[in-house]
Amino acid sequence: MGKAEIRQKILAKRKLLDPLRYRELSLRAQQSLICSDCFRLAAKVALYSPINKEVETGTIFSAAVKLGKQVFYPKVVEDHLQFKEVNSLGDLLPGTYAIPEPGAGRSIGIEDLDLIVVPGVAFDLFGNRLGYGRGFYDRFLVEGTRKNVSVGLCFEFQLWDLLPAEVHDLRLMYLATEAKFIPCHESGAGSS
């Protein structure tokens, strides 16, 4: 199955999620990440504003702020993402593609982020990710360093056996779902 078909299938499943079930699964996926060592150890966390029933991030934001972490959200600048510090979710305003993004705030380079929470349409256990096809996160992540921990935040039904991937695609280090926190490996997490 190609990227377009996978994207269509997963987006259709997300669209059908009942609002109560969506909130419940989102909360559990966020808690999966909050309980991880990579969240506990991170001082500077990059989150995203969810669209199209992506896993919510508000609980992660609240937990990070409560623990004194700095939180950053993306702002689209031309064809790249620029992450800016956000102290309150009220600081987010409709931006490019009507996605809530920071207006003002201190910018941070990827090299200074400890944890980057990444949205997507589908993920596999090798750490491959399928987004909406615009490449914003692909371009951003490729600039990263070994210091950055990348985590795909998703629902279990977004997990795919093996996604089509390009040689230049950067793999995520972990996945957080409503059921578990998954380390990704070259051979595929959980594979025999």
C-alpha positions, 0 to 999 in steps of 0.5 A: 500500500502506498503513502496516499492510501495509508494516509487516507485509511488512517485519517478516516479512522481518526475522523470516526473517533467518538469525541469522548473516546478521542479524549480518553485515548489522548489522555492515556497516550499523553500519560504514557509519554509523561511517565517516560524517562525521556520526559522526566529528564527533559528541560526543554520540550517541543510540543505541537497543536493537534489538528484532525484528531491528532493526539492532544498535547494539553496534558503534557503541556500542563505537566511540563509547566508544573515541573518547571520545564520550558515548552515550545510550539512550532510556527510555520515560517515559509517552508520551515518550522520555528519553535517559540516558547509558550507560557500559556496555551492562550498564547497560541493563535490561529496561524498557517493552515489555521493551526494554533501557533505562537505569535511572539516568544523566544525562539529556540534552535533544534540543538537546544531542545531535549524532547521533540514530540512529533505528530503524524498520520502513521508510524511503524516500529522502526521509527518511520513516520508518515505525515501529511506530505508537506515535509515540515517535521522532516526538514526540522528533524534532519537538523537535529543532533544526538541530544534530541529525543524524538517521540511520535505521539499516536493512537495504537491504530496509527501503528503500521507494520512497515511504512514506505520510507526514503533513505533520507527520512529520519527515524523517531526514537520512541512512540507513545500510544494509549497502550504503551511507550515503545522504543524504536530500533533498526530491527523494529521494536518488539520484533523477534 
